[in-house]
Amino acid sequence: MQLPPDSVFTPKTLRLGRGRTIELGPLSRLMAILNVTPDSFSDGGLHADATAAVDAALAMIGEGADIIDIGGESTRPGADPVSALDEQRRIMPVIEALRGREGVLISVDTWRAETARLALAAGAHLINDVWGLQREPEMARVAADAGAAVAIMHTGRDRERLADLVEDQFHWFSASLGIARRSGIPDDQIILDPGFGFAKDARDNLELMARFAELHGLGLPLLAGTSRKRFIGGLTGREASDRDVGTVATSVALRLAGAAMFRVHNVAFNKDGLAVADAMVQSSRKKEPGHG
């Protein structure tokens, strides 16, 4: 398999809020999904109670998660919208309980600027915005003022898309990065997510995987979020909660294509699969000039 440029795997620092950092490049990083919702597509209701959610987060950290991504509103197609207040009531007790725990980095999965502001004040380090800073204009300023990192996601929902899938990625991210930079968010606080499953059908998702290395032309680290998505079910015939093996296969393929971070439900499975992928990457790099 042809690996992406060596520079993709060299160490680089992603600066988070509250003075924290995480190194990307040489080793895969795991963002664990913690949905504090009753209706998420594969784990709805499992962590609706704050105590259960905190226990699950600590278990994920024990399994090797680098970041816990806490969300209070399902983003699955057709999900019922929730109010900002309901979203905040779900996530804030969990963030406050995890704040300051050794080794715990917190991401807030929200597109609402006010929810993000409250979450960052309560202890979060990163904003994960599925609308790529383009739905609420204040979001980028909230992140900049807090010195927080942002995961900027691509979506095809509610808009006209360009015919070429990768060209559309560059088009969307150009707008999002313009917003981020004008608001004062430096590049070393940004990671990009190509948005598997968001207004993308099975063929789109497979093409995006096959062409993933082209996204390195954006010049920023990449986050992959394929976990338990519908296209994996289509390939394997598995229901949502039973797609972890298929997810690991996509994680390994995308790591070899240069993804830096992986947003997953099952931390332990992906940790093991990505350990193999990381070993392959390091073995390949050692054979290149300058690596001994």
N, C-alpha and C positions, 0 to 999 in steps of 0.2 A: 504494500500500500504506500502510495506517495504521501508523505507527511507535509504539512504546511511549512512555511519558512521557519528556520530555527528561532528567529526573534520572537515568535509567538510563545515559545516555551521558556524564554529567559525571564528571570525574576523582575517583577514590576509591583509597585505598591499601590493598592487601592485604599485611599484615605477615607475613613468613615467618620461619623460624628463622634463627639466626646473624646477626641484625640486618639481614637483607636485606628488601627490599620490591619490589613490582611494582605499577605503576599500571594500574588497570582503568577502562574506560568509553569514552574517546574512540577508542581503537584496539583491535582484536581481539588477543587473546593466544593463543598456540599452545602446548599441552602435547603434546609428541611421545611416542608410545608406543614403549617399548623393552622388549619381552618377552624375558627371558633364560630361555626355556622351550623344551622340545622339542615342545610340543603346543598352542600358542595357535592360534586358528582360522584366521588368515591369514598369520602370519609365524613359526609354530613352527619352531624349529631354526635360524633365520637368524642369531640372535645368541647361541647357546648358549655359545660360547667368549667369555671375558671380553675378549680383545683385539678380536675382531670387534664386540662390543657397544660398547666404548669408541669404536672407529672410527666406528660407526654413529651414536653419540650426537654426536660432534663434527661429523659431516656434517650431522646434523639442525640443530645450532646454526648451522652455516654457511648453511643454507637458511632460517633465520629462526625456529627454535623458541625460545620463551622459557623453557620448563621441559622437562626430560627426566623422564618418568615410568617408573621402573624396576620391573618386576614379575617375580617368580620362581615364580608359580603361575598357571596358566591359569584364567580365570573363565568360560570358555565352558560352556554347558550340557553335562553329561555328562563333563566333564574329570575325569581321575583326580586325587584329592587328593594333595598332597605333604606331607611332614613339615616342621615349622618349621626343622629343621636343614638339610634340602635346599634350602628356600626361601632361607635365609640364605647357604648356600654359593654359590648362584647369583648373588645380587645384591650381596653385600658387596664382592667384588673390583672390581666395576664402580663402585660408589659411591666406594670408596677411590681408584680411579684418576682419577675425575672431580673429586674434592674439591679445591677451591681453584683450579680452572681458571677463568680470567677469563671472565666472562659466562655461566657454567653454573649454572643453578638445578636442583636435584634434588628430585624427588618420589619417594616410595616407595609402590608400589601393594601394600598388604597390609592384611589385617584382623586380623593377629596383633600384640598389644601388644608382645611381646618383640622381634619382628622390627623393628617400628617404632622401638623404643628403640635397638636396635643401629644401625639405619640413620641415625637422627638423630645419634647419637654419632659416626658415621663421616663425616658431612658432608651429610646430606639436610636439606632446608628445609621440606618439606611432606609430610603423610601423606594418601594417597588411599585411603579406606576404603570398599569396595563394600558393606559392611554398616552404614554410617552410624553408627558408634560403638556399635552395638547388639549386636554379637556377643560382643566381649570387653570387659567393664566397665572394664578398666584402660586401654584405648586413649586415652580422653579425658584421663586424668591424665598419661599419657606425653607427649601433645602439649602439655598445659599446662605441665608441668615444664620442657620444652625450649623453650617459647616458639615452637613451630612452628605453621604454618598447617595447616588440615585441609580436605580436600575431602570433604564428607559426601554420600554417594550414597543415593538412594532405590532400594529393591528390593522386588519383590513375592514373592520366593522364600520358600518354607517358612512362609507365614503366610496368614491370611485377609485379603482386601483389601476395601475399601469399593467399592460399586458405581460411584461416580463417580470417574473416573481422577484428576482434579485434586484432589478432596476427599481422596483417599487420599494424594496427595503432601503435602498440608498436615498430615494426620494423622501420617504417618511423620516428617516433618521437625519437627513439634512435639515428638515424643519425643526425636529426636536432638539438637535444639537445647537441650532441657532438660538432657540429659546434658552437653553441651558447656559450657553456662553454669554449671551446678553445679560442674563441674570447674575452672572458672576460665579457660576459653578465651573471649577477648573476640570480639565480632562482627567486628572488622576483621581477624581471623585465620581467617575462615570463608568458604568458597565452596560452593554447593550444586549437586549434579548430579542431575537428575531420573531418571537411570538408564535411558536408552533400551535396550531389548532385554532387560532383566532381569525375567523373568516378564511380558513384554509382547509380545503378538502384533503382527502387521503393522498391524492396525486400531488397536490401542492406540498404537503408535508414531506413526502418522499423526495421530491425535487429539491426542497430546501435542505434536506439532509445531504443529498448528493452534491449540492453546490455550496455547502456551508463554508468551505475555505475561501470562497470569493468574498465573504463578508469581512475578511481581515483587511480588505481595502479601506474599511472605515477607520482603521488605525486605533481601535479601542478594544479592550477585552470583551469577550462574548459569554453570555449566560444562556444555557440551554434548558428549556422547560418542556420536556416531552412526557413527563411522568403520567402514566396511566391514560394517556390521551386516546381519543376515539380511534385514530388511525392505527394505533397499536392493537386495539381490539379487533379491528377489521382484518389485520394481518394474522392474528393469533387465534381468533374466535373466542377470546376470553372476555368475561365481564370486567367492569372497571376495577374492582378491588383485587382482581387476580391477574393484573397486567405487569407485575413487578419484574418478572424475568424478561419480558419483552422490552420494558423500560431500560433495563440494564444493557441490553443489546444496543439500543439507540445511544445510551450514554457512552459506551465504549467507542462506537463509531464516531460520535461527535467529538470525543476527546482526541481521537487520532486525527480529526479534522481541525483541531485547535481550540475547541471550547475550553474556557477557563473555569467555569463554575456551573453547577448542575442543581436545578430546583427539583427536589424529589420527595415522594411520600415515604418510601422505604429506604432509610439511610443505610442500614447494614448491607443490603444486597448491592446497592450502588457503590458503597465503599469498597467492597471486595472486587467488583468488576472493574472499577476505575483504578484500583491498585495494579491490576494486570496491564491496563492501558498505559498507566504512568511508567511502568517498567519498560514497556515497549518503546515509549517515547525516549526515555533516558538511554536505552540501549542504542537507539538510532543516533542520538545526538553524540554519543561517545565515539561513534565511527566517523563523524564529520571532522574536517580539519579544525584545529583549535580546541578540540575536546580531549586530546590525548589518545 
